[in-house]
Amino acid sequence: ATGADHAVGLGLVGFSLLLFTYYTIWVIVLPFVDSDHVVHSYFLPPEYSVILPGIAALILLLCVGTFIGIVTWKNRKSKKVN
C-alpha cells in the first residue's frame, strides 16, 4: 500500500472514531446531563439519534440491493450472449 492509502485509511479511522464518540456521548451521556446545560447546544435533539441511523440504514440497504441487482442482471445478460 502506498502512503496515500495509509493517509486515507487513517482519515477514515479518525472520522469513524470521532463519529462513534459523538454518537456515544449524544445517546448515552447526554440524557443524564441537565437540559439547560451548555453542552446540549453542541448536539442535535434526541429524536434524531434514532432517525439519522434509520435513514443511514435505509440508504445502505438501497445501495446493497442495487449492487446485487446490477451484478445479477449483468450475470444473466452475459449468460444469454454465450
Long-range contacts (C-beta under 8 A, 24 or more apart in sequence): 23-49
